[in-house]
Amino acid sequence: MTALIDPGVTGPAPAIDVCDVWLSFDGSPVLCGINLAVRSGEFVGVIGPNGAGKTVLLKVMLGLLRPDRGSVRVLGHPVRSARGQVAYVPQHASFDRKFPARVLDVVLMGLLGPKRLERLSGADRRRRAMSALESVRADDLAGRPVGELSGGQLQRVLLARALAMDSPVVLLDEPTSSLDARMAGAVYDLLGDLVPQRTVVLVAHDVGVISRRVDRVACLNRRLFVHDTDELGAKDLAEVYGHPVEFVVHEGHAGPPRADGSGR
């Protein structure tokens, strides 16, 4: 495996530019000298073992965690100045399941923050939210209380909320972890359709699937190594995970299921 000192991107500034980022928790290093330049309109997958720092790296890109050293710029601006330009889908949503909100309300909440969306009328917001729900085959859940959703249904709703924002940068933390193989494949295809209009960074555990869809794969285990997808091999994966890893590819998804209890 060849260590990446990311040479940067010639031409326009990268959509995401992580430069020499170091971060420790209670004296234990989590991110060590991370360099990553993600081009505008690029689809990058981030893989690595549990505890490798993948979620931490996304939170640094979001400005939710401040590194001990190094810098992060998003769309040419300091990360904290670009929050309204970034959509985020967490792996696990923390909220009160008893909160009386419908699915449509949750998606509409994603349209409240970004200043570029302030001029949208109520009707336009609703149309945008319903279109996003339809894209993840969850439009028939719009009137359901969010507290009644299964894990897979909730994950699709959170993805719809991110899509409704129409942000130029989308960060996702294992968005298919609660979905069956068919729905997961459909979500990966949907994310691939977002580029090159948007920049997508996806943390995922299904190495075989994402390697067929992304432009580059970033292997993270405290330190970061980046490969074009045709360069990534079993030896590289073994070095990152600490043991042999096989590519597992799920084929034959016929399209996303309806939200009728299947695909949970």
VEXDREN-2710 file (C-alpha; in Angstrom, 1 decimal):
% VEXDREN-2710
k/r/px/py/pz
1/MET/0.0/0.0/0.0
2/THR/1.3/3.4/-0.9
3/ALA/0.8/6.1/1.8
4/LEU/-1.0/9.2/0.6
5/ILE/0.4/12.6/0.9
6/ASP/-2.4/13.9/-1.1
7/PRO/-0.9/16.1/-3.8
8/GLY/-4.0/18.2/-3.9
9/VAL/-6.1/19.0/-7.0
10/THR/-4.9/21.2/-9.8
11/GLY/-7.3/23.8/-11.0
12/PRO/-10.3/24.9/-8.9
13/ALA/-10.1/24.5/-5.1
14/PRO/-11.2/21.0/-3.9
15/ALA/-14.7/20.8/-2.6
16/ILE/-13.2/19.3/0.6
17/ASP/-9.6/19.9/1.6
18/VAL/-8.3/18.1/4.8
19/CYS/-4.8/19.2/5.4
20/ASP/-2.5/17.5/8.0
21/VAL/-5.3/16.8/10.5
22/TRP/-4.4/15.2/13.9
23/LEU/-6.9/14.4/16.6
24/SER/-6.6/12.6/19.9
25/PHE/-9.1/11.7/22.6
26/ASP/-7.7/11.4/26.2
27/GLY/-4.2/11.2/24.8
28/SER/-5.1/8.3/22.4
29/PRO/-4.5/9.2/18.7
30/VAL/-7.6/8.8/16.5
31/LEU/-6.6/10.7/13.3
32/CYS/-2.9/10.9/12.4
33/GLY/-1.7/13.4/9.7
34/ILE/-4.8/13.1/7.5
35/ASN/-4.5/14.6/4.1
36/LEU/-7.4/14.4/1.7
37/ALA/-8.5/16.6/-1.2
38/VAL/-11.9/15.7/-2.7
39/ARG/-12.7/17.1/-6.1
40/SER/-15.9/18.9/-6.8
41/GLY/-18.3/16.3/-8.2
42/GLU/-16.3/13.3/-7.0
43/PHE/-17.7/10.3/-5.2
44/VAL/-15.3/9.0/-2.5
45/GLY/-15.8/6.0/-0.3
46/VAL/-14.2/5.7/3.1
47/ILE/-13.6/2.2/4.5
48/GLY/-11.8/0.8/7.5
49/PRO/-12.3/-1.4/10.6
50/ASN/-14.4/-0.4/13.6
51/GLY/-12.7/2.2/15.7
52/ALA/-10.6/3.4/12.8
53/GLY/-11.8/7.0/13.0
54/LYS/-14.2/7.1/10.0
55/THR/-17.1/8.8/11.9
56/VAL/-14.6/11.1/13.6
57/LEU/-13.3/12.1/10.2
58/LEU/-16.8/13.0/8.9
59/LYS/-17.4/15.1/12.1
60/VAL/-14.2/16.9/11.5
61/MET/-15.3/17.6/7.9
62/LEU/-18.6/18.9/9.3
63/GLY/-16.9/21.2/11.9
64/LEU/-18.5/19.3/14.8
65/LEU/-15.0/18.3/16.0
66/ARG/-12.0/20.6/16.1
67/PRO/-8.7/18.9/15.3
68/ASP/-5.7/19.3/17.5
69/ARG/-3.7/20.3/14.5
70/GLY/-4.3/20.9/10.8
71/SER/-7.1/22.5/8.9
72/VAL/-10.3/21.7/6.9
73/ARG/-11.8/23.8/4.2
74/VAL/-15.1/23.1/2.5
75/LEU/-15.9/24.8/-0.8
76/GLY/-12.9/27.0/-0.3
77/HIS/-14.1/28.3/3.1
78/PRO/-13.2/27.3/6.7
79/VAL/-15.4/24.4/7.6
80/ARG/-17.5/26.3/10.1
81/SER/-18.4/28.8/7.5
82/ALA/-19.7/26.2/5.1
83/ARG/-22.1/24.2/7.3
84/GLY/-25.2/25.3/5.4
85/GLN/-23.6/23.9/2.2
86/VAL/-23.2/20.4/3.6
87/ALA/-25.8/17.7/4.1
88/TYR/-25.1/14.9/6.6
89/VAL/-26.7/11.5/7.1
90/PRO/-25.6/10.0/10.4
91/GLN/-25.3/6.3/11.0
92/HIS/-27.5/6.5/14.1
93/ALA/-30.1/9.2/14.7
94/SER/-30.4/10.3/18.4
95/PHE/-33.9/11.8/19.1
96/ASP/-36.8/11.2/21.3
97/ARG/-39.0/8.6/19.7
98/LYS/-42.0/10.0/21.4
99/PHE/-41.6/13.4/19.8
100/PRO/-44.8/14.0/17.9
101/ALA/-43.4/14.6/14.4
102/ARG/-44.4/13.1/11.1
103/VAL/-42.0/11.8/8.5
104/LEU/-42.7/14.8/6.3
105/ASP/-42.0/17.2/9.2
106/VAL/-38.5/15.6/9.7
107/VAL/-37.6/16.0/6.0
108/LEU/-38.9/19.6/6.1
109/MET/-36.6/20.3/9.0
110/GLY/-33.7/19.9/6.7
111/LEU/-34.9/22.9/4.7
112/LEU/-34.9/25.3/7.7
113/GLY/-31.2/26.1/8.1
114/PRO/-29.6/26.9/4.8
115/LYS/-29.9/30.6/3.8
116/ARG/-30.2/29.7/0.1
117/LEU/-33.5/28.0/0.8
118/GLU/-35.1/30.9/2.8
119/ARG/-37.1/32.2/-0.2
120/LEU/-38.8/28.9/-0.9
121/SER/-42.6/29.1/-0.3
122/GLY/-44.3/26.6/1.9
123/ALA/-45.7/24.8/-1.1
124/ASP/-42.2/24.6/-2.7
125/ARG/-40.7/23.2/0.5
126/ARG/-43.4/20.5/0.6
127/ARG/-42.9/19.6/-3.0
128/ARG/-39.1/19.3/-2.5
129/ALA/-39.6/17.2/0.6
130/MET/-42.0/14.9/-1.1
131/SER/-39.8/14.5/-4.1
132/ALA/-36.9/13.5/-1.8
133/LEU/-39.1/10.9/-0.1
134/GLU/-40.2/9.5/-3.4
135/SER/-36.5/9.2/-4.5
136/VAL/-35.9/6.8/-1.6
137/ARG/-39.3/5.1/-2.1
138/ALA/-40.6/6.4/1.2
139/ASP/-43.3/8.9/0.0
140/ASP/-46.0/6.6/1.4
141/LEU/-44.5/7.1/4.9
142/ALA/-45.0/10.9/4.8
143/GLY/-47.9/11.0/7.3
144/ARG/-46.5/8.4/9.6
145/PRO/-45.2/9.3/13.1
146/VAL/-41.4/9.1/12.9
147/GLY/-41.3/7.2/16.2
148/GLU/-43.1/4.3/14.6
149/LEU/-40.5/3.7/11.9
150/SER/-38.2/0.7/11.6
151/GLY/-34.5/1.3/11.5
152/GLY/-34.4/0.9/7.8
153/GLN/-37.3/3.2/7.2
154/LEU/-35.8/5.8/9.4
155/GLN/-32.5/5.6/7.6
156/ARG/-34.3/6.3/4.3
157/VAL/-36.1/9.3/5.8
158/LEU/-32.8/10.7/7.0
159/LEU/-31.4/10.3/3.5
160/ALA/-34.4/12.0/2.1
161/ARG/-33.9/15.0/4.4
162/ALA/-30.3/15.3/3.2
163/LEU/-31.4/15.1/-0.5
164/ALA/-34.1/17.7/0.0
165/MET/-31.4/20.2/1.1
166/ASP/-29.9/20.0/-2.4
167/SER/-26.5/20.8/-0.8
168/PRO/-23.4/20.7/-3.0
169/VAL/-21.6/18.4/-0.5
170/VAL/-23.2/15.3/1.0
171/LEU/-21.5/13.3/3.8
172/LEU/-23.0/9.9/4.8
173/ASP/-22.0/7.6/7.6
174/GLU/-22.9/4.0/6.7
175/PRO/-26.4/5.0/5.4
176/THR/-27.3/1.4/4.3
177/SER/-26.4/-0.4/7.6
178/SER/-30.1/-1.0/8.4
179/LEU/-31.2/-1.8/4.9
180/ASP/-31.5/-5.1/3.1
181/ALA/-29.2/-5.8/0.1
182/ARG/-31.7/-4.8/-2.5
183/MET/-32.5/-1.5/-0.9
184/ALA/-28.9/-0.8/-0.1
185/GLY/-28.0/-1.3/-3.8
186/ALA/-30.7/1.1/-4.8
187/VAL/-29.3/3.7/-2.3
188/TYR/-25.8/3.3/-3.7
189/ASP/-27.2/3.8/-7.2
190/LEU/-29.1/6.9/-6.1
191/LEU/-25.9/8.4/-4.5
192/GLY/-24.0/7.7/-7.7
193/ASP/-26.6/9.6/-9.7
194/LEU/-25.9/12.7/-7.5
195/VAL/-22.5/13.2/-9.0
196/PRO/-21.1/15.2/-10.7
197/GLN/-23.7/17.8/-9.6
198/ARG/-22.7/17.1/-6.0
199/THR/-19.7/15.9/-4.1
200/VAL/-20.3/12.8/-2.1
201/VAL/-18.2/11.2/0.7
202/LEU/-19.6/7.9/1.9
203/VAL/-18.4/5.8/4.9
204/ALA/-19.3/2.2/4.2
205/HIS/-18.5/-1.3/5.3
206/ASP/-19.4/-3.1/2.1
207/VAL/-16.1/-2.9/0.3
208/GLY/-17.1/-4.8/-2.8
209/VAL/-20.2/-2.7/-3.5
210/ILE/-18.7/0.7/-3.0
211/SER/-15.5/-0.1/-5.0
212/ARG/-17.7/-0.6/-8.1
213/ARG/-19.5/2.8/-7.6
214/VAL/-17.1/5.3/-6.2
215/ASP/-14.3/7.2/-8.0
216/ARG/-11.7/6.7/-5.2
217/VAL/-11.5/4.6/-2.0
218/ALA/-10.0/6.1/1.1
219/CYS/-8.7/3.4/3.5
220/LEU/-8.6/4.7/7.1
221/ASN/-7.1/3.3/10.2
222/ARG/-5.9/6.3/12.1
223/ARG/-3.8/7.1/9.0
224/LEU/-5.3/7.5/5.5
225/PHE/-4.4/5.8/2.2
226/VAL/-6.3/6.6/-1.0
227/HIS/-6.6/4.5/-4.1
228/ASP/-8.3/4.6/-7.4
229/THR/-10.8/1.8/-7.4
230/ASP/-8.8/-0.3/-10.0
231/GLU/-5.7/-0.1/-7.7
232/LEU/-7.3/-1.4/-4.5
233/GLY/-6.4/-5.0/-3.8
234/ALA/-6.6/-7.7/-1.1
235/LYS/-3.1/-6.8/0.2
236/ASP/-4.1/-3.2/0.7
237/LEU/-7.3/-4.2/2.5
238/ALA/-5.4/-6.6/4.8
239/GLU/-3.0/-3.9/5.8
240/VAL/-5.9/-1.5/6.8
241/TYR/-8.1/-4.1/8.5
242/GLY/-5.3/-6.2/10.0
243/HIS/-6.6/-9.4/8.5
244/PRO/-7.6/-10.8/5.1
245/VAL/-10.7/-9.1/3.6
246/GLU/-12.7/-10.6/0.7
247/PHE/-14.6/-8.5/-1.8
248/VAL/-18.3/-9.4/-1.5
249/VAL/-20.5/-8.0/-4.3
250/HIS/-24.3/-8.1/-4.1
251/GLU/-25.8/-8.3/-7.5
252/GLY/-29.4/-8.4/-8.9
253/HIS/-31.1/-5.7/-6.9
254/ALA/-34.3/-5.1/-8.9
255/GLY/-34.9/-1.7/-7.5
256/PRO/-35.9/-0.3/-4.1
257/PRO/-38.9/-1.9/-2.4
258/ARG/-41.8/0.1/-1.3
259/ALA/-42.0/1.2/2.4
260/ASP/-44.6/-1.4/3.3
261/GLY/-42.5/-3.4/5.7
262/SER/-40.1/-4.8/3.2
263/GLY/-36.6/-3.5/3.1
264/ARG/-36.4/-2.9/6.8
END
